Amino acid sequence: MAYRAGLTRYTYQKYEKGESRPGHSANPTLRTLLALTQVLGITLTDLVPGNAPDLRSR
């Protein structure tokens, strides 16, 4: 999966765990998200939760 998406195995494992550094959530780029959707054969909206928080308030 990582290889097909153009990611290192380490980076992909961090995304699977949901963190980029211990205690910090993962924040993949749009390019990474699109690569993953292409490998999985799904759409970008399939990766984004329907109840995503409003980030404008931060």
N, C-alpha and C positions, 0 to 999 in steps of 0.2 A: 504494500500500500504506500509506504513512505517513498520508496524508489519510484513508483509509477507517478506519484504526485510531485516529484522533484524535491523532496524534503529529506533531510538526514533522518536516520532512525531515531536518534536522540530527540530531535525536535518533534517528530511525530508522537513519540512516547509522552512528551510533555503535554502536547495537545490532548492526548487521550486522558491524561490525568487531570487536565483542566488547569494547569499551572505552567508559568514560564520560569519562575524561580520559586523556591519554597515560600509559601505564604502569599504569593502574588498570582492573580488569575491570568490565564493565557489570553493573549490578544492577537490572534492571527491576522495577517494582512488580507485584503480582498483577493489578491492574487492567490494566496494559499487556499482560501475558501473555495475559489473557483476551480483550482486544480483538484481539490478533494471531491468536489461535486462531479467533475468530469470522470474521475477514476471510479467513483461510486455509481455513476449513471443516474444521478438525481439532480434536482434543481436547487438553486441557492436558497429558495424559500423553505425547502425541506430541512435545511440546517439551522435556520433562524427560528427561534421559538415564537409562537403566536402571541405570547404575552410578554414580549420583550420590554424591558423597562424604558421609560422616557429618559434618555441620557442628556437631554437639554437642560434638565434641572440640576445637573452636577456642576 
